[in-house]
């Protein structure tokens, strides 16, 4: 580790009183939230701008972070509403970043600034020079996450529990937005969506109508309904669940991703629970119970559908994907109607694109529904 003399001192303090001394990079301020970890080796730009991390202090298990800097935030789709080419939203959403070794001399041909400068410009604190793997071992023993705070210069701040809040209200769009001018009209409910969902749909000849998390879409006309990813506890979103139940009375295809998967499952009669070991990273294996094929997926969730509860309440659904590490539900699909959802991220960004074909399945359902 480089000489830390004259660096600003900081610490990570967990709710149980455990303290890890560290050095500050990024912005020198204290913050608090839910402490979670990600096992990915790359993709910090995408993760940090993922709205699903809102209210969370993110720990990277990979030892060196920041070595390729941060790309410029320029936009595509300029003829319509612009979409950032490299960022998954228009801002950083983590409350803090914790790494073992921060690379102070990054280099990449497409680099615009260092990770530390990016965090500083967005007033987000970071910590380095601490044993992140020992912290992760502790988190795994205590259930995969714990409340914590990044403390700079011994500032006294309170712990903050984001699971008690409606986080989608903080990160969702405030108004209806239209993207593209394609053949298929997609109503996209934004609970905290990643930009790559927009990119994936636009590549498939879609017109996207993006609406806020609490928008009443029950009387809207669309070819397909997509329920996005997003942060927080799914049981908080009671109004959207009722709107989804109404939409399920129709035959228009429905596709849910991550939080959207949980909300579709609850609307179908199921329930959710918090995982003991949350899934955050780019190397999570799942199996399709439809084809028997295995896929490596990008994941970011702490809650999951209780598929036993759903299947005991409804015979209309079956499990679509299952996690090969812990056997948890990674997706559901309706027996007769064109409704399906997945817990992982087929849009990836970052991570593997093995399951990108699910967007094609969604469009195929729309095509078949139009023929009827």
Protein Blocks (a to p, Z undefined) as FASTA:
>chain_A
ZZfehiacdddddfkopacddddehjaddddddddddfbfghklmmmmmmklgoiacddf
bfbghjlopaddddehklmccddfkbcbfbdfbfbdcdfbdcfbgcdfkbfbdfklmmmm
nopacdehiafklmmmmmmmnnopacddddeehiacddddfklpcfklmmmcfbdcdedj
bfbdcddddebiafklmmmmmmnopacddddfklcfklpccfbdcddddedjfklmmmlm
mmmmmmmmpmbdcddehjlmmmmmmmnopacdddfbdcedjkbccddfknopacdddddd
fbdcdfklmmmmpckbccfbdcfklopafbdcdfkbccdddfbdfklopajfklmmmmmm
mmmmmmmmmmZZ
